């Protein structure tokens, strides 16, 4: 796949079901070496058999994705990759001041720097989960690891809180509220309810975005996954996914630990 200036931003290797995935991976690796030797830049690889998609990112980390990303999202992620910094070396700032909250943010930055794409934060009610989330977002934005951020809650009050007492208090840029059904989707900060994202009969609201549009998704009250019982949102988006909860669930039908791979 090429950018508007015809520079390569991704490699897509397609093979039939009857062909081994390892053969496709080996062939893609050969093409990739040729491209990187000419451009001096690393690009992601998508392997597909027409039904399933596998992404191998610039760090060589493999994971299943729901589909190929848009040209704009691939370009944004490539720009982030060029400029990214170690988040553990970025000053946390003043959004959080409690020692435990500062420690959680530091541990999360180490976790993400080590290549992890999923995590669960368990904090008691009233101890500042929203502030911790905003502090993490701030560090990840300043370290150029993320640009597009989505904060999801299952209740209107929590979404409003994230919008007013979170994004608007600590960030100067505009916040896009998906509940208002915006006509355009610029790079930046977003809030939504799970119900809004899952709305729609023939096509779900979240399908207005490419799978790579969001770089970071925060799931508030993550134990209440009953509102996304088939994990459609989790499966559709390729992003760093962080759950916030005071009461993680171990129920077989909605195991919070399993959902966030911890």
Legacy VTK file of the C-alpha trace (Angstrom):
# vtk DataFile Version 3.0
C-alpha trace
ASCII
DATASET POLYDATA
POINTS 262 float
0.000 0.000 0.000
1.279 3.451 -0.961
0.901 6.892 0.565
-0.202 9.866 -1.533
3.426 10.550 -2.473
3.781 6.902 -3.642
6.024 5.948 -0.723
5.274 2.488 0.751
3.392 2.526 4.089
2.388 -1.159 4.367
2.897 -4.524 2.731
-0.098 -6.811 2.125
0.563 -10.480 1.366
-2.466 -12.578 0.387
-2.508 -16.368 0.147
-5.277 -18.900 -0.378
-6.494 -21.165 2.435
-4.668 -24.048 0.765
-1.313 -22.274 1.054
0.629 -22.345 4.312
0.682 -19.144 6.353
4.399 -19.655 6.913
4.988 -19.486 3.154
3.176 -16.165 2.974
5.148 -14.871 5.959
8.460 -15.896 4.352
7.538 -14.293 1.037
6.467 -11.089 2.786
9.755 -11.002 4.673
11.650 -11.106 1.356
9.616 -8.224 -0.082
10.022 -6.300 3.159
13.814 -6.504 3.075
13.825 -5.108 -0.462
11.540 -2.217 0.494
13.430 -1.361 3.689
16.797 -1.463 1.906
15.503 1.162 -0.549
13.501 3.398 1.813
15.545 2.906 5.022
12.237 2.716 6.905
10.299 -0.095 8.537
6.702 -0.683 7.468
3.993 -3.020 8.827
2.986 -6.253 7.105
-0.550 -7.598 6.738
-0.976 -11.314 6.006
-4.404 -12.497 4.875
-6.164 -15.459 3.303
-9.172 -13.317 2.428
-10.914 -14.174 5.678
-8.448 -13.703 8.537
-5.887 -10.930 8.907
-2.579 -10.957 10.764
-0.519 -7.825 11.404
3.253 -7.826 11.913
4.124 -4.322 13.107
7.434 -2.460 12.761
8.673 -4.005 16.016
8.012 -7.506 14.680
5.072 -8.094 17.043
2.365 -10.284 15.483
-1.337 -10.064 16.301
-4.717 -10.772 14.759
-6.574 -7.743 13.389
-10.053 -7.379 11.925
-8.811 -5.962 8.617
-6.342 -3.725 6.851
-6.051 -0.100 8.038
-6.913 2.966 5.980
-4.225 4.908 4.153
-4.619 7.830 6.581
-4.255 5.596 9.633
-1.193 3.844 8.257
0.392 7.209 7.482
-0.359 8.534 10.993
1.040 5.435 12.661
4.149 5.596 10.536
4.701 9.224 11.557
4.250 8.247 15.209
6.748 5.409 14.807
9.338 7.815 13.395
8.943 10.262 16.285
8.161 7.987 19.223
10.070 8.291 22.477
10.486 6.052 25.509
7.449 6.874 27.729
9.324 5.833 30.868
11.632 8.810 30.307
8.798 11.355 29.983
7.939 13.448 33.044
4.499 12.446 34.362
3.466 16.029 35.053
0.910 17.320 37.541
-2.294 15.518 36.557
-1.717 12.961 39.318
-0.067 13.713 42.657
-0.906 10.737 44.882
2.098 8.396 45.275
0.093 5.285 44.317
-1.370 6.967 41.232
2.091 8.096 40.125
3.380 4.549 40.629
0.539 3.095 38.527
1.276 5.482 35.656
4.988 4.616 35.796
4.241 0.873 35.813
1.874 1.268 32.871
4.471 3.151 30.836
6.985 0.359 31.489
4.345 -2.197 30.470
3.647 -0.413 27.174
7.338 0.235 26.458
7.881 -3.539 26.777
5.513 -4.095 23.845
2.256 -4.939 25.627
-0.978 -3.769 23.998
-3.439 -4.539 26.785
-3.716 -3.921 30.533
-6.204 -3.733 33.394
-6.045 -1.169 36.213
-7.982 -2.014 39.369
-8.516 0.955 41.705
-11.116 1.482 44.399
-13.978 3.865 43.679
-13.032 7.482 44.446
-9.271 6.987 44.266
-8.815 8.823 40.967
-9.129 6.375 38.061
-10.039 9.175 35.640
-6.997 11.233 36.638
-4.732 8.195 36.221
-6.219 7.637 32.761
-5.638 11.273 31.799
-2.042 11.162 33.091
-1.354 8.054 31.001
-2.899 9.665 27.926
-0.789 12.783 28.471
2.479 10.830 28.672
1.616 8.655 25.652
0.690 11.710 23.573
3.924 13.507 24.481
5.992 10.413 23.729
4.340 10.104 20.269
3.100 6.593 20.944
-0.542 7.575 20.420
-2.434 10.352 18.673
-6.069 9.238 18.457
-7.551 8.376 21.854
-11.011 7.009 22.671
-12.501 6.945 26.183
-15.448 4.531 26.428
-17.957 4.175 29.262
-21.253 2.336 29.551
-23.137 5.175 31.245
-23.843 8.747 30.165
-22.685 10.188 33.506
-19.267 8.527 33.221
-18.855 9.653 29.622
-19.743 13.230 30.604
-17.251 13.042 33.465
-14.459 11.863 31.163
-15.291 14.685 28.764
-15.578 17.569 31.237
-13.530 16.537 34.302
-11.010 14.660 32.182
-10.180 15.778 28.647
-11.452 19.369 28.882
-9.721 19.962 32.226
-6.293 18.651 31.262
-6.063 19.085 27.471
-6.506 22.191 25.342
-7.686 20.552 22.125
-11.320 19.932 21.231
-12.993 16.677 22.262
-15.175 14.797 19.771
-18.274 13.247 21.362
-19.451 10.341 19.220
-22.882 10.485 20.878
-23.459 13.682 18.893
-23.002 11.780 15.597
-20.251 14.033 14.162
-19.870 14.318 10.401
-16.062 14.189 10.374
-13.397 12.415 12.406
-10.212 14.457 12.864
-7.162 13.150 14.688
-7.513 13.745 18.426
-9.515 12.958 21.549
-12.854 11.115 21.564
-15.496 9.982 24.054
-18.369 7.570 23.555
-20.667 5.131 25.244
-20.469 1.443 24.375
-24.094 1.655 23.283
-23.331 4.398 20.728
-20.475 2.413 19.193
-22.638 -0.701 18.929
-25.663 1.115 17.472
-26.824 0.382 13.942
-28.514 -2.633 12.365
-26.841 -3.467 9.080
-23.650 -1.536 9.887
-22.419 -0.705 13.367
-21.349 2.818 14.264
-17.781 1.716 15.044
-17.415 0.504 11.455
-17.278 4.160 10.355
-13.638 3.941 11.441
-10.860 1.777 10.072
-9.546 -0.852 12.543
-6.416 1.259 13.034
-8.056 4.653 13.662
-7.610 4.668 17.449
-4.128 4.276 18.909
-5.384 4.032 22.500
-8.770 3.010 23.921
-9.634 3.426 27.610
-12.532 1.261 28.839
-14.083 2.722 31.999
-15.952 0.310 34.318
-14.299 -2.468 32.316
-15.961 -5.226 34.366
-19.317 -4.259 32.817
-18.470 -6.001 29.549
-22.075 -7.240 29.513
-22.740 -4.179 27.309
-20.413 -5.598 24.650
-21.110 -9.320 25.194
-19.464 -10.494 21.974
-16.417 -8.241 22.486
-17.092 -6.661 19.083
-15.346 -3.400 19.929
-12.308 -5.209 21.361
-12.028 -7.399 18.296
-12.557 -4.666 15.738
-9.986 -2.066 16.826
-6.230 -2.558 16.898
-5.099 -0.261 19.701
-3.510 -0.175 23.113
-6.486 -1.183 25.284
-6.587 -0.267 28.967
-9.422 -1.233 31.279
-10.329 0.712 34.428
-12.349 -0.964 37.169
-12.931 -1.087 40.906
-14.461 -4.565 40.775
-12.873 -6.875 38.189
-15.057 -9.848 37.294
-14.002 -13.485 37.010
-17.359 -14.665 35.667
-16.881 -17.036 32.755
-19.132 -14.986 30.459
-17.384 -11.666 31.236
-13.967 -12.334 32.712
-12.297 -8.920 32.972
-8.807 -10.403 33.397
-9.155 -12.543 30.271
-10.576 -9.617 28.288
-7.453 -7.550 28.956
-5.052 -10.499 28.703
-3.809 -10.445 32.283
LINES 1 263
262 0 1 2 3 4 5 6 7 8 9 10 11 12 13 14 15 16 17 18 19 20 21 22 23 24 25 26 27 28 29 30 31 32 33 34 35 36 37 38 39 40 41 42 43 44 45 46 47 48 49 50 51 52 53 54 55 56 57 58 59 60 61 62 63 64 65 66 67 68 69 70 71 72 73 74 75 76 77 78 79 80 81 82 83 84 85 86 87 88 89 90 91 92 93 94 95 96 97 98 99 100 101 102 103 104 105 106 107 108 109 110 111 112 113 114 115 116 117 118 119 120 121 122 123 124 125 126 127 128 129 130 131 132 133 134 135 136 137 138 139 140 141 142 143 144 145 146 147 148 149 150 151 152 153 154 155 156 157 158 159 160 161 162 163 164 165 166 167 168 169 170 171 172 173 174 175 176 177 178 179 180 181 182 183 184 185 186 187 188 189 190 191 192 193 194 195 196 197 198 199 200 201 202 203 204 205 206 207 208 209 210 211 212 213 214 215 216 217 218 219 220 221 222 223 224 225 226 227 228 229 230 231 232 233 234 235 236 237 238 239 240 241 242 243 244 245 246 247 248 249 250 251 252 253 254 255 256 257 258 259 260 261
